[in-house]
Structures are given as structure tokens and as C-alpha cells.
């Protein structure tokens, strides 16, 4: 995890991906991301929520689809895993969940974002 953190902080997601993306099966939207986002993010960041029920999340900052996450991956990473993570505001993910989330962002989501 430390290597992944250092690589990401240095802007080296390719290095992180080559070193830490050997899980079989790989973490994907289908087997990890969709349920993680639903459990830890979409209570506030869902397109189905009106402004008064979003816990302060801005309208349009929604993470309930794969494309939403890809478009916002840098913001998600910085707010949930950065130097001073503040999302989700009430906590929730275990250390193992956060490690898997970081791996999923580095190995699948950031690769997809770079390809666009």
C-alpha cells in the first residue's frame, strides 16, 4: 500500500498499476466499485437525491454510474484517499476496504480516465 500511495502522490499511477494490479480476478465496477460506491458514497452522491437530501454534496457530483466515477476520479481520490481525506464524512470504510478502493481506482478507474 505504501508503494501505491507514493506512486500516486508522485503522479505515477502507471507504476502503481504495474506493481499492484495483479489481483485475480481484478477489481472492477461489477465486482467491487458499484457496491463500494453505493455503500460509502451514494448516500449523498446519487443522481436520485434532491439537493436537500445530499448531505451537502453539490448537485451533479454523482457517483452512481461507471462514467460518473471515471469523470471524477481525481476528485474522488483526493477527497477519499488524499493527504487529509474527508469522505465519507461519517467514516465507514474499513482499512481493508480503503486499500481495495485505492487499488480499484489505480488499476481500473484511472486507466479508463487516461484512455478518454
C-alpha positions, -999 to 999 in steps of 0.1 A, spaced: 0 0 0 28 24 8 43 19 -27 9 26 -42 4 58 -21 39 70 -30 34 63 -67 0 81 -67 14 111 -48 42 113 -73 17 111 -102 29 76 -111 -4 56 -114 12 36 -142 39 24 -118 14 17 -91 -7 -2 -116 22 -24 -128 32 -32 -92 -1 -37 -75 -26 -47 -102 -21 -85 -102 -53 -95 -83 -72 -123 -99 -99 -115 -107 -91 -78 -109 -113 -54 -90 -139 -40 -114 -170 -19 -113 -191 -50 -114 -173 -70 -86 -163 -41 -63 -168 -5 -74 -205 -3 -78 -212 -18 -44 -185 3 -27 -198 35 -42 -234 25 -32 -224 18 3 -200 46 11 -207 74 -14 -242 74 -29 -260 82 3 -250 118 -7 -236 115 -42 -266 99 -61 -284 115 -91 -316 103 -75 -312 127 -45 -326 162 -45 -304 190 -31 -319 189 4 -311 152 8 -275 152 -3 -257 159 29 -241 189 14 -229 172 -18 -233 195 -48 -259 187 -74 -242 170 -103 -214 155 -82 -229 120 -86 -211 86 -84 -238 61 -93 -225 51 -127 -192 40 -140 -188 71 -162 -195 94 -132 -166 78 -113 -143 79 -143 -150 116 -149 -144 125 -112 -117 100 -103 -91 127 -93 -116 145 -70 -127 112 -55 -91 101 -49 -81 134 -32 -112 136 -10 -113 99 0 -77 89 0 -56 121 -1 -34 137 25 -64 148 46 -93 125 35 -127 139 44 -150 115 26 -171 98 36 -177 124 63 -190 99 88 -163 74 82 -173 38 74 -149 20 52 -125 -4 70 -88 -2 63 -91 -32 40 -120 -16 21 -99 16 17 -69 -4 4 -92 -22 -21 -108 11 -31 -74 26 -37 -63 -4 -58 -95 -2 -78 -90 35 -85 -54 30 -95 -58 -2 -115 -91 3 -133 -106 37 -130 -75 59 -136 -66 37 -165 -100 43 -180 -98 80 -173 -64 83 -190 -77 65 -221 -105 90 -226 
